[in-house]
Amino acid sequence: MKSTNIIKIWVFLLGVIVTQNTNAQNYTFKSVNLQGMGYITGLVAHPTSGDMYARTDTYGIYKWDRTNQMWQPLMDGKVSTGSVESIAIDPSNENNVYTVNGNGEYGVFCKSTDKGATWTEINAFKSKAILVYGNGIFRGAGERLAVDPNNGGKVIFFASRIKGLWKSADAGASWTQIPSTNLPFGTPITTGGIVFVSFDRNSGNATTNSQVIYAGVQSKGVYKSVDGGTNWTLLSGGPATNLFPIRSSIANDGTVYFTYASTDNDGGSGAVYKYTGSGNLIDVTPANKISEGFWGVAVDPLNSNKVATYQWRPGNGNGIHYSSNGGASWTSMGFSAASRVEPSWYPSWSGYTYSAAMIMDPLDTKNVWLTTGFAAYNTPDISNAASIWTAKMNNFEELVVNIVSCPPAVEADAADLIAGFADKQGFRIQNRDIMPTKTVEPEAFGIMTGIAYCEADPNFIVTVGGSQNGGTNSESGAPKYRYSTDNGKTWTNFTAPTTTSVNGNIAVSATDKNRWVIAPKNRQGTFNQPYFTTDGGKTWTMVSGLPVNVANDCTEQWSASEFLVADKVNGMTFYYYTHQQVAGTSTSGFYKSTDGGATFTLVSSALPSNFKTKVVAVPGKEGHLFTCPKSGGNLSFSSDGGTTWTSNTAAGYCRSVGFGKAIAPSVEPTIFIYSTIGSGASAIKSLYQSTDYGATWTNISNGLIPTNISNITGDMRTAGLVYLATGGRGIIYGVSNEFNGLRAVKNELKVYPNPVNDLLTIEFAENVADSSLALYNAIGQQVFAQKVPFSQQKVSINLNELKLNKGIYFVKNISETEEFLARIIKQ
């Protein structure tokens, strides 16, 4: 059927007809502006400079920039592992910052002597077999790491989860364990072990280490040492041992407050206790508490009567408390939506998530911060019972990203990208530098596991996902299967093929937006076969030719695999990769369908077997595919639809691959990979690009990006632009300094019919000066050109006479002052 498309056009700055230097590109990297969400597990501030740092459970630490009111990430590309177990500043030297990093691995002690600009890793914990869990249970407790405020900060303690308390007398170079006979280790794994250490600065001086130290031991209580940490005594008068110590805050006069909670989850109980340096612990728990544990606590260092604390899920009621008389009485305040100022995309339940740390600004103690599972919140006056809490998250990006996609729509308001996340499912991001106002489903919790669009109509987008635990009856009514006909501005749910269908991948035909193939989660115990539809999800038919009642581990939601893709040119061709365990042996298979997804045939068993895998079809090249294991391995290439594969050894140990627009004078699409290239000491883990279809690779990130890259895509509309999905640092984008990465609307072209079989007609929406008209294929090769005089308002091109293959093409018209572009598909 013939149709007419009026397409608003973007100028492609330094586009396909402009040559550029093919030398190595320098890229500038920034965060896509989302401002959350993620569990901020700790906050610390230097007592005199006021420098404030936040730690995360997913990737790295941030420093608050008071002047620009934004956070600066400090560990991108600078540490080997990003999950942070604990953080400490050196009270005697504001330049020294320390962290212990790792999650389910031996801890790495990280040291900075320049406020986080550079880092040195000390692997002393590995030889001690000290396991850390920066993303584990009770990760919001602390701080486990503490620096003695006296004697030049030579002494550092680290409270571990399993192996007790450790002491360093040389600023972290070496460590000695405090025996369990002196201080119990606490209950390992099931609780947090020893969760905090606090020094009394009055017990030492400039030349003598502090002697009075406190440690919170879960399942035991709070202990005190008066001999610098050698011997310890349990403080009496505390709560029952089913209330675990969580955090502490100590004033300059030695008064210290402790919080307790029965669990690091919902529905627990808790308490607040005070210790004045002698005698018993004193119960100062707020009377107007909610039924949750107590977490963050902050005391004014200059006035120990002024103290604030808050509880788990503080939005459940009056979960924030302030006292000006040492806990004798409290003012309890809410954390409801009326009390919070935050990004509009945050759901109504953002105030009901995890809790962790609270601090008073050392430069203004009325100014208080607290952290949740969404953000760091700040109020300028904690003494005000009607305090308003503002989420301050500018440049603080902690979302876990599964997939990023750039549908190459050319309308003026086309999205920069569509992205799928854990926790908040997904976003349509119209402008990467402007925070979106909503998610694809504003109130929902869950995960997005697949995104696909139609090459012939990139405004048509389909996403799949739903439950983070893989079930079908939880987390806001999983599954979440939806499509959009308007570039993601609005979404319509479609019915899953079966009642057990959830998550998985989806692929859309390159030429027919109603033809899809879906592969739901297919694991042991709940086998789900792939299905295809020819009517946009109204009816489904099970595909044939794929293994039956055999799990495909790539479908597991946390693998973030892309195992099902459509050919980018041939609308009847689909590809499917499977990883399975058969009798304890891992096997793989690569399948191909040439009948629109109805039937698949095994075409190769030669690919590595890995349940974390990315398969990508090359834009504009029928049958061309690249794949690599996302946990690392060879980059493999096929030019015959997956029948034969060649390993690109020059690409090194590759973890992800994506495609962007050709960088002239090359006519090949730019390939981006996240890989380790080289061997031994010369091996460099970085982001690389190739402009010659993988023959050579250029390092374009040089250590400027996080080390937890999970996915990559370029943008086929804009050369020198790449997006990086991370496992807890949001989305990073890179722009070549040869370009500015921007697109600007110029005007309109009318092209019809579209899709087109033979005769294409182009009408100009207004009189333009003498111009040049050209036609380019999807990888930037010019296939037609002619001059258009001022008086001519219409041009017709017989595409069959040009002997053009089926696929995507761009019509471009350029005058001295304007540039127009339209996208067509040749059938």
Secondary structure, DSSP 4 states (H G I P E B T S, - for coil): ----EEEEEEEETT-TTS----SPPPEEEEE-S----S-EEEEEE-TTT--EEEEESSS-EEEEETTTTEEEE--TTTSS---EEEEEEETTEEEEEEEEE-EEEE-EEEEESSTTSS-EEE-HHHHTT-EEETTSTTTTSB--EEE-SSGGG--EEEE-SSS-EEEESSTTSS-EEPPTTTS----TTTS-SEEEEEE-GGG-BTTB----EEEEETTTEEEEESSSSSS-EEPSS---TTSEEEEEEE-TTS-EEEEEES-SSTT--EEEEEE-SSS--EE---TT--SS-EEEEEEETTEEEEEEEEESSGGGTT-EEEESSTTSS-EEE--SGGGEE--TTS-GGGGGS-EEEEEEETTEEEEEEEEESS-EEEES-TT-TT--EEE--TT----BEEEEE-----STT--SEEEEESSB-EEEES-TTS--S--SSTT--BEEEEEEE-SS-TT-EEEEEE-TTS-SSSTTTS---EEESSTTSS-EE---SSTT--S-EEEE-SS-TT-EEEE--BBTTB----EEESSTTSS-EE-BSS-SS--BGGGSGGG--B-EEE-SS-TT-EEEEEEEEETTEEEEEEEEESSTTSB-EEEE--S---SSEEEEEPTT-TT-EEEEETTSB-EEEESSTTSS-EEEGGG-EEEEEEEE---TT--SPEEEEEEEES-GGG-EEEEEEESSTTSS-EE-STT-S-S-EEEEEE-TTSTTEEEEEEBSS-EEEEEETTS---EEEEEEEEEESSSBSSEEEEEESS---SEEEEEEETTS-EEEEEEE-TT--EEEEETTTTTPPSEEEEEEEE-SS-EEEEEEEE-
